[in-house]
Amino acid sequence: MKITPLKIQGAALVEIEPLGDERGFFARNFCRQEFRDAGLKLDVTQSNLSHNVKKGTLRGMHFQAFPKPDPKLVSCIQGAIFDVVVDVREGSDSYCQWFGVELSADNHKALFVPPGCAHGFMTLTDDALVHYLMGEAFVADLARGVRWDDPAFAINWPMEPQVISERDAAFGNVESAK
């Protein structure tokens, strides 16, 4: 694996290094020791899937509050998404900065979202299937979110959302999440 640190403190882009032959390829997409060697901590407690029927579906921006913030490794195993991490950790050197990347079944990239950062994505294809390795179990009372279009972030989304849940559309800006 190639692990590249990002401008968001603790976030990283993970790229597999496939070993191919006439059958296809084999690649490692997570290794606890390689992550720790890169300064990333992800002790997997859950594995989640998100199926998204329509192109232009936006999910986010979600995070889990302390004392159980949820680090995650996100990949797209069918179709393609524009995946985004936003630093909502007050006091962080990268507070309110964001990073976005296309994740797809073809490019095999993954995004590591550190604890305390918000995460969201927009589907670039119909029938996108997103896989999450989670470092913390979901705790409903700690679930939080911020607006996908908060001007404090100025995320450059690839298109206007075509589908967004009422809950995600109703999130406040980063100032209200404190």
N, C-alpha and C positions, 0 to 999 in steps of 0.2 A: 504494500500500500504506500501511496505517497500522501503524506499529511502536510497541508500547507496552512500555517496560521493566517488569520484574517485580521483586518483592522479592528474588528470587534474583539475586545479582550476575551480570550478563552474560546473563541469560535474558530472553526477550521473547515477547510474543504478537503474531502477525502476522495482520492482517486485510486481505483483498483489497478493492479498490474497483472493483466490476464496472462496465463500460460496456455497457449492455444495449440491445437493439432487438428487433424481431420474431423474429430468429433465436435469441436467447438472450443470452449475454453473453460478453465477453472481459475478462480481468484478468491482471495481472502477479502472480505469487505468489512470485517471487524476483528480486532485482536486486542484484548484488554492490555497486554503488555506493551504493544506498539503504541497504543493510545497513551498509556502512562508515561512511556518514554518521551512522548511528544507533549507532555504536560496536561493531557486531557483525562478526566476521570469519568468513566461510564461503567457502572456496575449494573448490568441489564436486569431489570425487575419485571418488565412487560415488553411485549411485542405487539404492535397495533397496525391495522390496515385501515386506510381511508379510500373508499371507492368513490369516484366522482364522475357522474354520468356526462355532464356537458362541459365543453370548452368554455372558458371564461368563468368557471366557478371559483369563488374566492373563499378561503377559509382562514380566519385569523383576525387579528393578531393575538395569539393566546400565550399565556404563561401561568405557572403555578407559583403562588406566593410562598415566602418563608413561613414556617421552618422546613418546608418540603419542596423546594424548587426542583424542577424536573429537566435535567439535561437530556438531550435526545440526539440520535443519529437518524437523519431523514434521507430516504432514497425513493426514487420513483421506479417501480418495477414493471409498469405498463403505461405507455403514453409518455407525456412530458408535462412538467410543471415549471413555473418560475417560483423558486423557493426563497424566502426572505427571513433573515434574523435581524432583530432590532434590539439594541442595548437599552433596557429600561431600568438598569440598576443605578440608582442615585449615587453619586460620588465616583462612578466609574470614569476613567479617562476617555472611554468611547461612548458615554451616555448620549442617547438619542441618535447615534449613528446606525446605519443599516448596511447590509450587504445582501445582494440578490444574485442568484445563479440559476441557470437552467439545469434541472435534473431530469434525466430521461432514461427509459429502458435501453436506449442506444448508447448514451455516453457513460453510464455506470458511475456517475459521480454521486457523492453523498455530502450532506451538510451537517456538521456537528454544531448543535445549538447549546451553549453553556447554560447552567442554571441561572435563573433570574432574567434571562433574555426572552423577549417575545418572539413568536414564530408564526408565520403564515405562508400561504402559497396561493397561486392562481394557476388553474389548469390551462395548458396550451393546446390540449387535444381532448376530444371526447374520450370517455372511458379510461381516465387516468387512475392508476392504482398506486397509492403512496404507502410506503412501509416505514414504520417508526420503531427503533429500539429505544426504550425508555429507561432512564436511570432512576426513576422514582415512580411509585404507584400513583395513580390518579386519586386526588382528594378533592371532592366536589366543593367543599367549603373554601378551598384555597385557589380554585380556578378563577383566573382574572383575564382581562383583555384590554387592549387599546385599539383605537380606530385605525383601520387600514389606510386611511387617507389623512392622518394627523399631519398638519403642516410642520410640526416640530421634526418630523422624520423626512418629509418630502420624498417618499418612495416613488421611484419611477416604474410604475407597473406597466406591463406590456399592452394592456387594454383596459377599458372600463369593465367592471364586473358585470357578468350576465346573470349570475346566480350568487346570492349571499344570504345567509340565514338572518332572521330578525335579530337574534342575539348578537351576531357579529356586527351587524349594521348599527346596533344601538350602543356599542361600546363608546366610552368617552375618550377624550384625548389623554396624553401621557400625564398631564398634570392632575387629572381626576383619578388616576390609578394609584396615586401615592397613599 
